[in-house]
Amino acid sequence: MLDLFTLLVFVLVLGAFFTARALGARQQREERIAQRLAALRLALLQSPAAAVLEGAESIAAPDERAGLPVRLQLWLARHPRVAAGVDGARADLARIGWLPGLGRRLLLTAAAALVPGALLGRMTPAPLLAGAATALACFAALLAMGYQGAMNRHLAALARHLPECIDAITRICRAGVPLHSAFAIAASHQSGPLVDELNQIDRWLKLGLPLRQVMQTSARRVPLAEYRFFAVILIISQESGGRLGDTLERLSATLRARAELRMKVMAKTSEARASSKIVALLVPGVLGYMYLNAPADFRFMFSDAAGLKVTAYALASVMLGLLVTHLMVRRVR
């Protein structure tokens, strides 16, 4: 029995070793292929033929890593997962208009975060550590709030512009133009946040990719439920046939009705939303009043051991309450 158990353990260890070896060899092969492709891309971009691919009529796919240093591009090519995250972040920043002045925005946010870090850090027994932690937390919070606000404004602009694009594509298709050519025509007669997306769809279609794959990729790039409806209708119409113009017209009318209903809801809940904002501003307002009116009591929260426990308990309870409220709201949606 002992020999059989020893043999079984030996077989399992041997199998795990060869499995790990095969996975490591596969990963190294994929990294070499990605590095080779990145080197070929850089060589192509540095060659005279690259000027042909940079014109307004070019069908080449846009380079998500343009402007990055060569060494960084090679390092990203060796790490595909990190590269996918970096490309997605750069694409999101480009959509909301943050990419051109990203460095200046980060510097201004860091300068604004240093102010509360310095004010709170000097009240604690470890001012350097506490100030750095507070400044880092404020920097992350300000950056997240600014990014979320910019993304919400971008999505709202997409939702407003989508019915116009659908109407344009509907008129073009009813005029007898094929769907594959309707995106470029619609983009040339529109002005809005969806113009770049329509041009990118047209470039991929010119490269020969099927409409289903192109629209699925486009729906992942545009995080909007209404746009996913639009993509699904185009895919179904392309595969099963039907009167695309009538379907798109009904979708446009539905989207406008949804937008009108959303505006009515916002108008009827404006008083409640204003009350919630006022209640949310009470916390920093009370803290500011305490700091100005009773500095000794305010320093007690950060310099004394009992005050630190009270502060930690208050922060934990508030964060827990916000988390529970957020989960309840998500379940209602």
Buried (B, 14 or more C-beta within 10 A) or exposed (E): EEEEEEEEEEEEEEEEEEEEEEEEEEEEEEBEEBBEEBBEBBEEBEEEEEEEEEEEEEEBEEBBBEEBEEEEBBBBBBEBEEBEEBBEEBEBBBBBEBBEEEEEBEEEBBEEBBEBBEEBBEBBEEBEEBBBBBBEEBBEEBBEEBBEEBBEEBBBBBBBBBBBBBBBBBBBBBEEBEBBBBBBBBBEEBEBBBBEBBBBBBBBBBEEEEBBEBBBBBBEBBBBEBBBBBBBBBBBBBEEEEEBBEBBBEBBEEBBEBBEEEEEEEEEEEEEEEEEEEEEEEEEEEEEEBBEEEEEEBBBBBEEEEBBEEBEEEEEEEEEEEEEEEEEEEEEE
